[in-house]
C-alpha cells in the first residue's frame, strides 16, 4: 500500500510538471501571437500613413501640373 501511495505521488508530481510545461508553452505562444498582432497593427498604421502622404503628394503634383498648363 505504501508503494502504491508513493507511485501515485510520483505520478501526480509528473503530471504537475507536465501541466506547468504546457502552461508555460501556451503562455509563450500567446505572447508571441500578441507581439505579431501588435507588429501587424503598427505596419498597417505605417502603410496607411504612407498612403495618405503619397496621395497628398500626387494631388499637389497634379495641382502644380494644372497650374503650369494654364
Secondary structure as UniProt FT lines:
FT   HELIX           2..69
//
